[in-house]
Amino acid sequence: MTDGKATSAVHRAPLTLDDYVVEVPQRPVWYKRTPFLASMAVLVIVGVSVLADLPGRTNNSSDAAQQVSIMHEVNQDLTSCAFAAQESFTIYRGLAAATLSPTERTLAPGMINDDRTACSLTNSDIYDLSGVEPTGTPAGKDVGDAIETSLVWVTSDALDAIIDIQTLLLHQGTDKTLADLSKAEQELAKDRASALEDVRAANSLLGSKIPLPDLPSLPTAPASN
């Protein structure tokens, strides 16, 4: 039984599959996934760290360039004393062999005195040499050892030899003077060899051609008559 009001039925068309919207969850593309991105970030950081720690060819080239520049400066500073030492030994050989001309014999004392000054710290070149600072790399340490030995060669070995030659030139030498000169010659040869070996060691480390110290190989002085 009804309440007297007409009830109208609403007729709907049957539902089809198109009426249902199904959302399929979308997974991010593989290269956008968080775990992958985190892994790549770690790999990049590790890669950069490894590259930074590798002593690459560029670093060696830069190091070699520094050592070359330093040794050019060293050799420039060595020039005057190297020449002076050679001159003093040449004069002494002429004196010992009695081959100096009267003019050479007159000029020799002044020349020897100049040679003595050239190998002392009063010479600005030698003073500059004493202030050359090596780098802190392994090759720089070798070059630093060569600089230190070169300074000893100049201000000790060569200077001592020149002083002995000057004493003999003035006819004030004794057997001790000759013995001291012989010892100075041995030190000159030993320290020259040591300085050359140090720079060769630096070249071996870097595969470079750093200039060797310009320390002359001095002839052994003959015994004085």
C-alpha positions as CSV (number, residue, x, y, z in Angstrom):
1,M,0.0,0.0,0.0
2,T,1.2,3.5,-0.8
3,D,0.8,6.9,0.8
4,G,-1.0,8.2,-2.2
5,K,2.1,9.8,-3.8
6,A,3.2,8.5,-7.1
7,T,6.7,7.2,-7.0
8,S,8.7,7.6,-10.2
9,A,11.5,5.1,-10.7
10,V,14.8,6.5,-12.1
11,H,16.1,4.3,-14.8
12,R,20.0,4.2,-15.4
13,A,21.9,2.6,-18.1
14,P,23.9,-0.4,-17.1
15,L,27.5,0.4,-16.1
16,T,30.3,-0.6,-18.4
17,L,34.1,-1.1,-17.9
18,D,34.6,2.4,-19.3
19,D,32.9,3.8,-16.3
20,Y,35.6,2.6,-14.0
21,V,38.8,4.6,-13.8
22,V,41.6,2.4,-12.6
23,E,44.8,4.2,-11.5
24,V,47.8,2.0,-12.0
25,P,50.6,3.1,-9.6
26,Q,53.5,4.4,-11.6
27,R,57.0,3.5,-10.6
28,P,59.7,6.1,-11.3
29,V,62.0,5.5,-14.3
30,W,65.0,3.4,-13.2
31,Y,67.5,6.3,-13.4
32,K,65.1,8.5,-11.3
33,R,64.8,6.1,-8.4
34,T,66.1,7.3,-5.1
35,P,68.4,4.3,-4.4
36,F,70.0,4.7,-7.8
37,L,70.5,8.4,-7.4
38,A,72.1,7.9,-4.0
39,S,74.4,5.3,-5.4
40,M,75.5,7.5,-8.2
41,A,76.2,10.4,-5.9
42,V,78.4,8.2,-3.8
43,L,80.3,6.9,-6.8
44,V,80.9,10.5,-8.1
45,I,82.2,11.6,-4.7
46,V,84.5,8.6,-4.5
47,G,85.7,9.1,-8.0
48,V,86.6,12.7,-7.4
49,S,88.5,11.8,-4.3
50,V,90.5,9.2,-6.0
51,L,91.4,11.5,-8.9
52,A,92.4,14.2,-6.5
53,D,94.7,11.8,-4.6
54,L,96.4,10.4,-7.7
55,P,99.9,12.0,-8.5
56,G,99.0,12.5,-12.1
57,R,101.2,13.5,-15.0
58,T,100.0,17.1,-14.6
59,N,101.3,17.3,-11.0
60,N,104.6,15.8,-12.1
61,S,104.9,18.3,-14.9
62,S,104.2,21.2,-12.6
63,D,106.7,19.9,-10.0
64,A,109.3,19.4,-12.7
65,A,108.8,23.0,-14.0
66,Q,109.3,24.3,-10.5
67,Q,112.5,22.4,-10.0
68,V,113.8,23.5,-13.4
69,S,113.2,27.1,-12.5
70,I,114.9,26.7,-9.2
71,M,118.0,25.1,-10.7
72,H,118.2,27.8,-13.3
73,E,118.4,30.3,-10.5
74,V,121.0,28.2,-8.6
75,N,123.2,27.8,-11.7
76,Q,123.0,31.6,-12.3
77,D,124.2,32.2,-8.7
78,L,127.0,29.6,-9.1
79,T,128.5,31.1,-12.2
80,S,130.9,33.6,-10.7
81,C,132.4,31.2,-8.1
82,A,132.6,28.3,-10.6
83,F,134.7,30.6,-12.9
84,A,136.8,31.8,-9.9
85,A,137.7,28.3,-8.8
86,Q,138.7,27.3,-12.3
87,E,140.8,30.5,-12.6
88,S,142.6,29.9,-9.3
89,F,143.5,26.3,-10.2
90,T,144.7,27.5,-13.6
91,I,146.9,30.1,-12.0
92,Y,148.2,27.5,-9.5
93,R,149.1,25.0,-12.2
94,G,151.0,27.7,-14.0
95,L,152.8,28.7,-10.8
96,A,153.7,25.1,-9.9
97,A,154.9,24.4,-13.5
98,A,156.8,27.8,-13.6
99,T,154.9,28.7,-16.9
100,L,153.4,32.0,-15.8
101,S,154.7,35.0,-17.7
102,P,156.0,38.0,-15.8
103,T,152.8,39.8,-16.5
104,E,150.7,36.9,-15.4
105,R,152.8,36.6,-12.3
106,T,152.2,40.3,-11.5
107,L,148.4,40.1,-12.1
108,A,147.9,36.8,-10.3
109,P,147.6,38.0,-6.7
110,G,144.9,40.5,-7.6
111,M,143.0,37.8,-9.6
112,I,143.2,35.3,-6.8
113,N,141.9,37.9,-4.4
114,D,138.9,38.5,-6.6
115,D,138.4,34.8,-6.9
116,R,138.3,34.5,-3.1
117,T,135.7,37.2,-2.9
118,A,133.6,35.5,-5.6
119,C,133.2,32.4,-3.5
120,S,132.3,34.1,-0.3
121,L,129.0,35.3,1.1
122,T,130.1,38.9,0.4
123,N,129.4,38.1,-3.3
124,S,125.7,38.9,-3.9
125,D,125.3,35.8,-6.1
126,I,126.4,33.5,-3.3
127,Y,124.3,35.4,-0.8
128,D,121.3,34.9,-3.1
129,L,122.2,31.2,-3.4
130,S,122.0,30.8,0.3
131,G,118.4,32.1,0.2
132,V,117.0,29.8,-2.5
133,E,114.1,27.8,-1.0
134,P,113.3,24.4,-2.3
135,T,109.8,23.0,-2.6
136,G,108.3,20.4,-0.2
137,T,107.8,17.6,-2.8
138,P,110.1,14.5,-2.8
139,A,111.8,15.8,-5.9
140,G,112.1,19.2,-4.2
141,K,113.8,17.6,-1.3
142,D,116.5,16.1,-3.6
143,V,116.9,19.5,-5.3
144,G,117.1,21.1,-1.9
145,D,119.9,18.7,-0.9
146,A,121.8,19.6,-4.1
147,I,121.4,23.3,-3.3
148,E,122.8,22.8,0.2
149,T,125.7,20.8,-1.1
150,S,126.4,23.4,-3.8
151,L,126.6,26.1,-1.2
152,V,129.1,24.0,0.7
153,W,131.1,23.4,-2.5
154,V,131.3,27.2,-2.9
155,T,131.7,28.7,0.5
156,S,133.8,25.9,2.0
157,D,135.5,23.6,-0.5
158,A,136.3,26.2,-3.2
159,L,137.0,29.0,-0.8
160,D,139.4,26.9,1.2
161,A,141.2,25.8,-1.9
162,I,141.5,29.4,-3.2
163,I,142.9,30.6,0.2
164,D,145.5,27.8,0.1
165,I,146.5,28.7,-3.5
166,Q,146.7,32.4,-2.5
167,T,149.0,31.4,0.4
168,L,151.2,29.4,-1.9
169,L,151.3,32.1,-4.5
170,L,152.7,34.5,-1.9
171,H,155.4,32.0,-1.1
172,Q,154.0,31.6,2.4
173,G,152.8,28.1,2.1
174,T,154.0,25.1,4.1
175,D,153.6,21.4,3.8
176,K,150.4,21.8,5.8
177,T,149.1,24.3,3.2
178,L,149.7,21.7,0.5
179,A,148.0,19.0,2.6
180,D,145.0,21.4,3.1
181,L,144.8,22.1,-0.6
182,S,144.8,18.4,-1.4
183,K,142.0,17.8,1.1
184,A,140.0,20.7,-0.3
185,E,140.3,19.2,-3.8
186,Q,138.9,15.9,-2.5
187,E,136.0,17.7,-0.9
188,L,135.3,19.6,-4.1
189,A,135.1,16.4,-6.1
190,K,133.0,14.6,-3.5
191,D,130.5,17.4,-3.0
192,R,130.2,17.9,-6.7
193,A,129.4,14.3,-7.2
194,S,126.8,14.4,-4.4
195,A,125.0,17.5,-5.8
196,L,124.8,16.0,-9.3
197,E,123.5,12.7,-7.8
198,D,120.7,14.5,-5.9
199,V,119.4,16.3,-9.0
200,R,119.6,13.0,-11.0
201,A,117.4,11.4,-8.3
202,A,114.9,14.2,-8.7
203,N,114.9,13.6,-12.5
204,S,114.3,9.9,-11.9
205,L,111.3,10.7,-9.7
206,L,109.7,13.0,-12.2
207,G,110.9,11.6,-15.5
208,S,112.2,15.1,-16.2
209,K,115.4,16.9,-17.3
210,I,116.1,19.3,-14.4
211,P,119.5,21.0,-15.1
212,L,122.4,19.7,-13.1
213,P,124.4,22.0,-10.9
214,D,127.1,23.9,-12.8
215,L,129.9,22.8,-10.6
216,P,133.1,22.3,-12.7
217,S,135.3,19.3,-12.4
218,L,138.5,20.9,-11.2
219,P,141.9,19.5,-12.2
220,T,144.1,18.1,-9.4
221,A,146.7,20.8,-8.5
222,P,150.2,19.6,-9.2
223,A,152.7,19.6,-6.4
224,S,154.5,22.9,-6.0
225,N,158.2,23.0,-6.8
